[in-house]
Amino acid sequence: MKVEEDDLQPAVIGALGIAGLFALILLQVPIGFAMMTVGVVGFALEGGGWMPAFSFLAQEPSYVLSSTDLAAVPLFLLMGVFASMAGFSEDVYRAAAAFIGHRRGGLAYATISGSAAFGAICGSSTATAATFGKVALPQMLARGYSPAFSTGVIAAGGTLKSLIPPSLVMIIYCVVAKTFILDMFVAAIVPALITIAFNLVAIAIVVRLRPQIAPVSARLPWKERLDAAWRAAPSLALLIGVFLGIYSGVFTVNEAASAAAILALLFALARRRLTWEGLVRGMYEAGSVTAMLYLILMAAPIFTYFINLAHVPDALVHWIDGHHFPPLGVIFTLTAVYILLGTFFEEMSSILITLPLILPIIVNLGYDPLWWGVICLIQVEMALIHPPMGIIVFLLHAIAPKISMGTIYRGVVPFLLADFAVLIILILLPGIVLWLPHALVH
């Protein structure tokens, strides 16, 4: 009985803190400020006192601002801004469409392929979806593709971003989980390829069952195909350079991000696509996202410290151990929670709010933090197109208001099923995620 009473107190304290956090978020307090408030108040009430709590609040930002790992965040965001200005997204899509657009569902294949390639040099899933919503959607609709299928493909392409290294969400996860960024990049390669393959298979199945939703286009002559490929060469060279530089050890992650940002800027200048107005707008957007991320990252350790001080993770671990829940049952339950939570929060917030509570459970069950990072990324990306919210679905509806939300949700169903299949495979076979990092180490 004594153990149950000991476990009850931290559980209650943690529950009150988490309830307070969600209450502040529902009152539209920015998530970073909400986490700071709960963390400081909880720290003080736990017995630390107000002065130590405020002292901790003053010290923590200096650690975040001095983190060299986080320096890659604004650099990759700048790379995405300059790559968009240089027109890389249009180039990649048109090259893919030129070679496979004449096949049944060819523009859909081109959209997934282009989204994956552009996602590797862009800073966010929503930005990738928005870009292809403007580039690919008009062409797909003009060639007779159904609105549901077209928007579903674009939404699915947008969700690939966080799983394709280099990824900002991966970097943030590694900083909070204290794992090596390069190991995470390597671990994500095979799951990313599997996810892309399953999305392409979903397209093949849908267009075979319902060929009328994706009419066949005329085959382009080889001259036009080669012209499109030449136009896309700089973006592909940038992508390949970043990958080879990081994985060969020539560049660190920060150096690769710096070099890629400079090269993307030079391409934008060479193509005369860079304007003062566009530069200011792009810098403002990159700065705003960076400031938001840094604020959340400053708040996350304060909130985590309060949660750990209350022994909430320990209480959860003991509670799960005491009830002898099967590990796979716990994992699938957490998957449902993440997908539900992710429909209301963007991916970064979902991870940072839950990681202090969930990661100790994952480690105690015997799973690798790298494996959980990949699983976590897939979960939060699925949530971006999952009912009842789905941020990317709202985004595409804003881009094409004549296409109803219900139509877009119908379009994403095959791709949600494909992602669920990938998720189940990776949960049941963790070695798929871990074999490549382990092979490179040994």
Stockholm file with secondary structure:
# STOCKHOLM 1.0

chainA/1-442         MKVEEDDLQPAVIGALGIAGLFALILLQVPIGFAMMTVGVVGFALEGGGWMPAFSFLAQEPSYVLSSTDLAAVPLFLLMGVFASMAGFSEDVYRAAAAFIGHRRGGLAYATISGSAAFGAICGSSTATAATFGKVALPQMLARGYSPAFSTGVIAAGGTLKSLIPPSLVMIIYCVVAKTFILDMFVAAIVPALITIAFNLVAIAIVVRLRPQIAPVSARLPWKERLDAAWRAAPSLALLIGVFLGIYSGVFTVNEAASAAAILALLFALARRRLTWEGLVRGMYEAGSVTAMLYLILMAAPIFTYFINLAHVPDALVHWIDGHHFPPLGVIFTLTAVYILLGTFFEEMSSILITLPLILPIIVNLGYDPLWWGVICLIQVEMALIHPPMGIIVFLLHAIAPKISMGTIYRGVVPFLLADFAVLIILILLPGIVLWLPHALVH
#=GR chainA/1-442 SS CHHHHHHHHHHHHHHHHHHHHHHHHHTTCCHHHHHHHHHHHHHIIIIICHHHHHHHHHHHHHHHHTCSGGGHHHHHHHHHHHHHHTTHHHHHHHHHHHHHTTSTTHHHHHHHHHHHHHHTTSSCHHHHHHHHHHHHHHHHHHTTCCHHHHHHHHHHHHTTGGGSSSCHHHHHHHHHHTCCHHHHHHHHHHHHHHHHHHHHHHHHHHHHHCGGGSCCCCCCCHHHHHHHHHHHHHHHHHHHHHHHHHHTTSSCHHHHHHHHHHHHHHHHHHTTCCCHHHHHHHHHHHHHHHHHHHHHHHHHHHHHHHHHHTTHHHHHHHHHHHHTCCHHHHHHHHHHHHHHHHTTSCHHHHHHHHHHHHHHHHHHTTCCHHHHHHHHHHHHHHHTTCTTCCHHHHHHHHHSTTSCHHHHHHHHHHHHHHHHHHHHHHHHCTHHHHHHHHHHHC
#=GC SS_cons         CHHHHHHHHHHHHHHHHHHHHHHHHHTTCCHHHHHHHHHHHHHIIIIICHHHHHHHHHHHHHHHHTCSGGGHHHHHHHHHHHHHHTTHHHHHHHHHHHHHTTSTTHHHHHHHHHHHHHHTTSSCHHHHHHHHHHHHHHHHHHTTCCHHHHHHHHHHHHTTGGGSSSCHHHHHHHHHHTCCHHHHHHHHHHHHHHHHHHHHHHHHHHHHHCGGGSCCCCCCCHHHHHHHHHHHHHHHHHHHHHHHHHHTTSSCHHHHHHHHHHHHHHHHHHTTCCCHHHHHHHHHHHHHHHHHHHHHHHHHHHHHHHHHHTTHHHHHHHHHHHHTCCHHHHHHHHHHHHHHHHTTSCHHHHHHHHHHHHHHHHHHTTCCHHHHHHHHHHHHHHHTTCTTCCHHHHHHHHHSTTSCHHHHHHHHHHHHHHHHHHHHHHHHCTHHHHHHHHHHHC
//
